[in-house]
Amino acid sequence: MNDDDESSPPLPQGTRNYLTPQGYARLRAELMSLLDEERPKVVEIVSWAAKNGDRSENGDYLYGKKRLREIDRRIHFLTRRLDIAEITDPTRHHGSDQIFFGASVTWCNARGEERTVTIKGMDEADSLAGEVSWVSPIARALLKAHEGDEVTVMTPAGPERLEIVRVSYPKPVTA
């Protein structure tokens, strides 16, 4: 049986699970919600349904058992990912023009098209929000480069040269 959540790719061998503080908090909140709220509710439903007799035709029981397996698989996945989490605060690099984890990077390709991405952890990156995982080809090409540098990224259409236009980081929060 594969212990990983099928929707998330495995971490590269021997690496930590880099996360922003916000990403770590979001995954931890999901784990606590599953443990404290959702799982107990489903266990209660399954227990009630089991007392209703014939389980082979009991939809509440069958669906509940299936949902319980899904919850347990997700709890196991989140626990393992959080156990190896390395919380990396991108605000430490505020004001830097070098690209590290957590940077928002604007680049321009040969056609003059600009695009901005933010480099995040594998378990928190949302491509629809312009976020890429630190293990993605584009992030690998960008990491450690500076504003004004040119980098080459391998695309399905072949190598593409990108000029780094802007690098920014979130501002540190002061209390």
Buried (B, 14 or more C-beta within 10 A) or exposed (E): EEEBBEEEEEBEEEEEBBBBBBBBEBBBEBBEEBBEEBBEEBEEBBEEBBEEEEEEEBEBBBBBBEBBEEBEBBBEBBEBBBEEBEBBBBBEBEEBBBBBBBBBBBBBBEEEEEEEBBBBBBBBBEEEEEBBBBBBEBBBBBBEBEBEBEBEBEEEEEEBEBBBBBBBBBEEEEE
